[in-house]
Amino acid sequence: MTYYETAIARFREWLELAHETEGIVDPTAMALATADASGRPGVRTVLLKQVDEAGFVFYTNTRSQKGMHLAANPYAALDFYWAPLARQVVIEGGVQTVSDDEADAYFASRPRLSQIGAWASDQSKPLADREAFEARLAEVEARFGDGPISRPPHWTGYRLRPNRIEFWQGRDGRLHDRERYYRSDSGDWEWLLLNP
Ligand SMILES: Cc1cc2nc3c(=O)[nH]c(=O)nc-3n(C[C@H](O)[C@H](O)[C@H](O)COP(=O)(O)O)c2cc1C
């Protein structure tokens, strides 16, 4: 196994344990940090929808702040924090959109209300009042009737392909364990320990 394969397998083990641990409400919730073309950062929480050796996938509106950031500057960082386990995982890497087929398949699996919301929400843009949003929802519902709801062109998935994955295990006295898996200059994956 390469260090990269080990890191992904380990992440999946940690996530599985987070799913099984009482008190962790949204184990797949992660902070997603992006930056605009001039390097100014933004951060928000999104849900991890898939993870394997191809990378970490989340879904959103391409015209949102994060979507605009990623269009201008296709790099991001993710941070999972599972408090009851005293564990954190931080991941950094380049980001690409998923294929249309992949996004279509995931969109089709979502609850109908979420599909309607994806059409109705002009995510991250100002909204006059709640009524204006309700009216947009009604409009979308009327447009699709009982038929299937297609994926909006401005809604897709992004896949972060890691070049660094850090596992953080909290320990007494702040003497934490930190292990970093990273892509070295040669392109091979390496591993090292960091001071807490
Ligand atoms: C637990 C949680 C999960 C969320 N998951 C998503 C998600 O998967 N996709 C998404 O677009 N927004 C999600 N949101 C909303 C985002 O945090 C954010 O408000 C929205 O995407 C707009 O972000 P932006 O203006 O920075 O682009 C989630 C919020 C929370 C609190």
PDBQT file of the ligand as one rigid body, heavy atoms in Angstrom, charges set to zero:
ROOT
HETATM    1  C1  LIG A 201     -24.168  21.040   8.548  1.00  0.00    +0.000 C 
HETATM    2  C2  LIG A 201     -24.236  21.868   7.289  1.00  0.00    +0.000 A 
HETATM    3  C3  LIG A 201     -24.146  21.232   6.062  1.00  0.00    +0.000 A 
HETATM    4  C4  LIG A 201     -24.196  21.962   4.868  1.00  0.00    +0.000 A 
HETATM    5  N1  LIG A 201     -24.027  21.304   3.685  1.00  0.00    +0.000 NA
HETATM    6  C5  LIG A 201     -23.997  22.012   2.530  1.00  0.00    +0.000 A 
HETATM    7  C6  LIG A 201     -23.701  21.355   1.294  1.00  0.00    +0.000 A 
HETATM    8  O1  LIG A 201     -23.427  20.144   1.230  1.00  0.00    +0.000 OA
HETATM    9  N2  LIG A 201     -23.711  22.123   0.171  1.00  0.00    +0.000 N 
HETATM   10  C7  LIG A 201     -23.967  23.469   0.193  1.00  0.00    +0.000 A 
HETATM   11  O2  LIG A 201     -23.976  24.104  -0.862  1.00  0.00    +0.000 OA
HETATM   12  N3  LIG A 201     -24.225  24.115   1.356  1.00  0.00    +0.000 NA
HETATM   13  C8  LIG A 201     -24.237  23.422   2.525  1.00  0.00    +0.000 A 
HETATM   14  N4  LIG A 201     -24.468  24.073   3.718  1.00  0.00    +0.000 N 
HETATM   15  C9  LIG A 201     -24.663  25.541   3.677  1.00  0.00    +0.000 C 
HETATM   16  C10 LIG A 201     -23.283  26.230   3.588  1.00  0.00    +0.000 C 
HETATM   17  O3  LIG A 201     -22.644  26.219   4.856  1.00  0.00    +0.000 OA
HETATM   18  C11 LIG A 201     -23.340  27.675   3.054  1.00  0.00    +0.000 C 
HETATM   19  O4  LIG A 201     -24.204  28.463   3.842  1.00  0.00    +0.000 OA
HETATM   20  C12 LIG A 201     -23.802  27.771   1.612  1.00  0.00    +0.000 C 
HETATM   21  O5  LIG A 201     -23.319  26.706   0.823  1.00  0.00    +0.000 OA
HETATM   22  C13 LIG A 201     -23.351  29.093   0.984  1.00  0.00    +0.000 C 
HETATM   23  O6  LIG A 201     -21.949  29.195   1.097  1.00  0.00    +0.000 OA
HETATM   24  P1  LIG A 201     -21.066  30.265   0.266  1.00  0.00    +0.000 P 
HETATM   25  O7  LIG A 201     -21.888  31.549   0.187  1.00  0.00    +0.000 OA
HETATM   26  O8  LIG A 201     -19.810  30.447   1.059  1.00  0.00    +0.000 OA
HETATM   27  O9  LIG A 201     -20.800  29.688  -1.089  1.00  0.00    +0.000 OA
HETATM   28  C14 LIG A 201     -24.401  23.369   4.913  1.00  0.00    +0.000 A 
HETATM   29  C15 LIG A 201     -24.495  24.012   6.160  1.00  0.00    +0.000 A 
HETATM   30  C16 LIG A 201     -24.404  23.272   7.327  1.00  0.00    +0.000 A 
HETATM   31  C17 LIG A 201     -24.477  24.000   8.651  1.00  0.00    +0.000 C 
ENDROOT
TORSDOF 0
